[in-house]
Amino acid sequence: MKIVISPAKSLDFKTELPTTKHTVPAFLEHSIKLNTVLKKKKPKDLSELMHISDNLAQLNWGRNQDFSVPFTPENARPAVFAFSGDVYQGLDAYSLKEIKIAELQDKLRILSGLYGILKPLDLMQAYRLEMGTSMKVGSAKNLYEFWKKDITASLNSELEEGELFVNLASNEYFSAVDEKNLKVPVIAPIFKDWKNDKLKIISFYAKKARGAMVRYIVDEKVNSLEELRGFNIDGYLFSKEHTLKENQPVFIR
């Protein structure tokens, strides 16, 4: 079983960590290359490139200048505890026991504009670089072109024939994966809520549900599509009626 999720814009570098264990990102040399490009950009350039406010541009300019290697527990933080957006609230990694954190480390991969792909305990420094950012790097026209080959190869190196692969990332981030060249089919759950008598994907709830599904997979030791359909957190239930494709199970509430 392997799972991919997106990173988050909001970060937490203050909450006490539940573990001292950490690992190093596989593509840190690539991240250094990207930071070299980012470091040259002034706050105004970052604001225009990322479509962010002047205050956010100034904050991230400082982060780019502060980026330094080697990564250590003193200057970096394990990724799953550094991101704090809706997906990560749904996952609630802080409440996992040590043995479950080890399982999460084995199963979960986080797609990232700066780091390419991260294991939960991979150290990272604070950054903002969305995968959809139109930034040229060397001969690559954008980050998708920069990362796609390496991310896909990394996933394939870990996947075994017949292994369940669950995509809980956004379209923006999963587009950095060459799905056609993956070893295994992709299972992409969809979460919908009833609103005004219609089923809709509501972003905030869907993101939190993605994180909750990661937690469910780890807690329940899910290893099959049938077991995945048993997801029943926060009122969501699998709907055979609304599932149009087997590899896109729909969960509604």
C-alpha positions as CSV (number, residue, x, y, z in Angstrom):
1,M,0.0,0.0,0.0
2,K,1.2,3.4,-0.9
3,I,-0.6,6.7,-0.5
4,V,0.2,10.2,-1.9
5,I,-1.1,13.5,-0.6
6,S,-0.5,17.2,-1.2
7,P,1.5,19.4,1.1
8,A,-0.1,22.5,2.8
9,K,0.5,26.2,2.7
10,S,0.1,26.5,6.5
11,L,3.1,25.3,8.5
12,D,3.8,24.4,12.2
13,F,7.3,24.6,13.4
14,K,6.5,25.1,17.1
15,T,4.3,22.2,18.4
16,E,6.4,19.7,20.4
17,L,7.2,16.6,18.3
18,P,6.0,13.2,19.4
19,T,9.1,11.5,18.0
20,T,12.8,12.2,17.7
21,K,13.1,10.1,14.6
22,H,13.8,11.7,11.2
23,T,15.1,11.0,7.7
24,V,16.5,13.0,4.8
25,P,14.6,13.9,1.6
26,A,15.6,11.7,-1.4
27,F,15.9,14.7,-3.7
28,L,17.6,17.3,-1.5
29,E,20.1,18.1,-4.2
30,H,17.2,19.0,-6.5
31,S,15.8,21.2,-3.7
32,I,19.1,23.0,-3.4
33,K,19.0,23.7,-7.1
34,L,15.5,25.1,-6.9
35,N,16.4,27.2,-3.9
36,T,19.3,28.7,-5.8
37,V,16.8,30.0,-8.3
38,L,14.4,31.2,-5.6
39,K,17.1,32.9,-3.6
40,K,17.8,35.3,-6.5
41,K,14.2,36.5,-6.6
42,K,13.3,39.6,-4.7
43,P,10.0,39.9,-2.7
44,K,8.3,41.7,-5.6
45,D,9.4,38.9,-8.0
46,L,7.9,36.3,-5.6
47,S,4.7,38.2,-5.2
48,E,4.2,38.2,-9.0
49,L,5.4,34.6,-9.5
50,M,3.2,33.1,-6.8
51,H,0.3,35.6,-6.8
52,I,0.7,36.3,-3.1
53,S,0.6,39.4,-1.0
54,D,3.6,41.6,-0.3
55,N,3.7,40.4,3.3
56,L,3.7,36.7,2.2
57,A,6.3,37.5,-0.4
58,Q,8.5,39.1,2.3
59,L,8.1,36.1,4.6
60,N,9.0,33.6,1.9
61,W,11.9,35.7,0.6
62,G,13.3,35.3,4.1
63,R,12.7,31.6,4.1
64,N,14.5,31.3,0.8
65,Q,17.5,33.2,2.2
66,D,17.5,31.1,5.3
67,F,17.5,27.8,3.5
68,S,20.7,25.9,4.4
69,V,22.1,22.4,4.4
70,P,22.7,20.0,6.0
71,F,19.2,19.6,7.4
72,T,19.2,18.8,11.1
73,P,16.5,18.6,13.8
74,E,17.6,22.1,14.8
75,N,17.0,23.8,11.5
76,A,14.3,21.5,9.9
77,R,11.3,19.5,10.9
78,P,9.7,16.2,9.9
79,A,7.3,16.9,7.0
80,V,4.2,15.3,8.4
81,F,4.5,17.5,11.5
82,A,5.5,20.6,9.6
83,F,2.4,20.9,7.4
84,S,-0.7,21.9,9.2
85,G,-3.5,22.4,6.6
86,D,-6.9,20.7,6.4
87,V,-5.5,17.3,5.2
88,Y,-3.1,17.2,8.1
89,Q,-5.8,18.1,10.6
90,G,-7.7,15.1,9.3
91,L,-4.7,12.9,9.6
92,D,-3.8,14.1,13.1
93,A,-0.3,12.5,13.1
94,Y,0.5,14.0,16.5
95,S,-1.8,11.5,18.1
96,L,-0.3,8.4,16.4
97,K,1.7,6.0,18.5
98,E,5.3,5.3,17.6
99,I,4.5,2.0,15.8
100,K,1.9,3.7,13.7
101,I,4.3,6.5,12.8
102,A,6.6,3.8,11.5
103,E,3.7,2.4,9.4
104,L,2.9,5.9,8.1
105,Q,6.6,6.3,7.1
106,D,6.3,3.1,5.1
107,K,3.0,3.9,3.3
108,L,2.7,7.7,2.9
109,R,4.4,10.0,0.4
110,I,3.9,13.8,0.2
111,L,4.3,15.5,-3.1
112,S,6.0,18.8,-3.0
113,G,7.0,21.7,-5.3
114,L,10.4,22.2,-3.5
115,Y,11.2,18.6,-2.4
116,G,9.5,16.5,-5.1
117,I,8.5,13.7,-2.8
118,L,8.7,13.4,1.0
119,K,8.4,10.6,3.4
120,P,6.5,11.7,6.6
121,L,9.7,11.9,8.7
122,D,11.8,13.6,6.0
123,L,13.2,16.8,7.4
124,M,12.1,20.0,5.6
125,Q,12.6,23.7,6.1
126,A,9.8,26.2,5.8
127,Y,9.0,27.1,2.3
128,R,6.3,28.0,-0.2
129,L,6.5,26.7,-3.7
130,E,3.3,25.3,-5.2
131,M,3.7,22.6,-7.9
132,G,1.7,24.7,-10.3
133,T,4.1,27.7,-10.1
134,S,5.3,28.6,-13.6
135,M,9.0,28.8,-12.7
136,K,11.7,27.8,-15.2
137,V,14.6,25.8,-13.8
138,G,17.5,25.0,-16.1
139,S,16.0,23.4,-19.2
140,A,12.7,22.6,-17.5
141,K,9.9,25.0,-18.4
142,N,8.1,24.4,-15.1
143,L,8.0,22.3,-12.0
144,Y,6.0,19.6,-13.6
145,E,8.7,19.1,-16.2
146,F,11.4,19.4,-13.5
147,W,9.9,16.8,-11.2
148,K,7.8,14.3,-13.2
149,K,10.4,11.8,-14.2
150,D,12.0,11.6,-10.7
151,I,8.8,11.5,-8.8
152,T,7.4,8.7,-11.0
153,A,10.6,6.7,-10.9
154,S,10.7,7.1,-7.1
155,L,7.1,5.8,-6.7
156,N,7.8,2.9,-9.1
157,S,10.9,1.9,-7.2
158,E,8.7,1.3,-4.1
159,L,5.6,-0.1,-5.7
160,E,5.2,-3.8,-6.2
161,E,2.9,-5.5,-8.8
162,G,-0.6,-5.7,-7.4
163,E,0.1,-3.3,-4.6
164,L,-2.7,-0.8,-3.8
165,F,-1.8,2.8,-4.7
166,V,-4.2,5.5,-3.4
167,N,-4.1,9.0,-4.7
168,L,-5.4,11.5,-2.1
169,A,-3.5,14.4,-3.5
170,S,-5.1,17.4,-5.4
171,N,-5.1,17.5,-9.2
172,E,-2.4,20.2,-9.1
173,Y,0.0,17.9,-7.3
174,F,-0.9,14.5,-8.8
175,S,-0.2,16.0,-12.2
176,A,3.4,15.8,-11.3
177,V,3.1,12.0,-11.5
178,D,3.3,10.3,-14.9
179,E,0.3,8.1,-14.2
180,K,0.5,6.2,-17.5
181,N,4.0,4.9,-16.6
182,L,3.1,3.8,-13.0
183,K,3.5,0.1,-12.3
184,V,0.0,-0.2,-10.8
185,P,-3.4,1.3,-11.3
186,V,-4.4,4.4,-9.3
187,I,-7.3,4.4,-6.8
188,A,-8.6,8.0,-6.4
189,P,-11.3,8.3,-3.8
190,I,-13.9,11.1,-4.1
191,F,-15.6,12.8,-1.1
192,K,-18.9,14.5,-1.6
193,D,-21.4,16.2,0.7
194,W,-25.1,16.9,0.3
195,K,-25.8,20.6,0.0
196,N,-29.0,22.1,-1.2
197,D,-30.2,18.7,-2.2
198,K,-27.2,18.1,-4.4
199,L,-24.0,16.2,-3.9
200,K,-21.0,18.4,-4.1
201,I,-17.2,18.3,-3.5
202,I,-16.7,20.9,-0.8
203,S,-13.0,21.6,-0.7
204,F,-12.5,22.1,3.0
205,Y,-14.4,18.9,3.9
206,A,-12.8,16.9,1.1
207,K,-9.3,17.8,2.2
208,K,-10.0,16.9,5.8
209,A,-11.5,13.6,4.6
210,R,-8.4,12.8,2.6
211,G,-6.3,13.1,5.7
212,A,-8.8,11.1,7.7
213,M,-8.6,8.3,5.1
214,V,-4.8,8.2,5.5
215,R,-5.4,7.8,9.2
216,Y,-8.0,5.1,8.6
217,I,-5.7,3.2,6.3
218,V,-2.9,3.1,8.9
219,D,-5.2,2.5,11.9
220,E,-7.2,-0.3,10.2
221,K,-4.2,-1.8,8.3
222,V,-6.1,-1.5,5.0
223,N,-4.5,-3.5,2.1
224,S,-7.4,-3.9,-0.4
225,L,-9.9,-1.8,-2.3
226,E,-12.7,-3.6,-0.5
227,E,-11.2,-2.7,2.9
228,L,-10.8,0.9,1.7
229,R,-14.5,1.1,0.9
230,G,-15.1,0.5,4.6
231,F,-14.0,4.0,5.4
232,N,-16.6,5.5,7.7
233,I,-15.0,8.5,9.4
234,D,-16.8,11.8,10.1
235,G,-20.1,10.5,8.6
236,Y,-18.7,9.5,5.2
237,L,-19.8,6.2,3.8
238,F,-19.0,4.4,0.5
239,S,-21.8,4.8,-2.1
240,K,-21.9,2.1,-4.7
241,E,-24.8,4.0,-6.4
242,H,-22.7,7.2,-6.9
243,T,-19.5,5.4,-7.9
244,L,-19.2,5.5,-11.7
245,K,-15.7,4.0,-11.9
246,E,-14.3,1.2,-9.7
247,N,-11.0,3.1,-9.3
248,Q,-12.8,6.2,-8.2
249,P,-14.9,5.1,-5.1
250,V,-17.3,7.8,-4.0
251,F,-17.9,8.5,-0.3
252,I,-20.8,10.7,0.7
253,R,-22.4,12.1,3.8
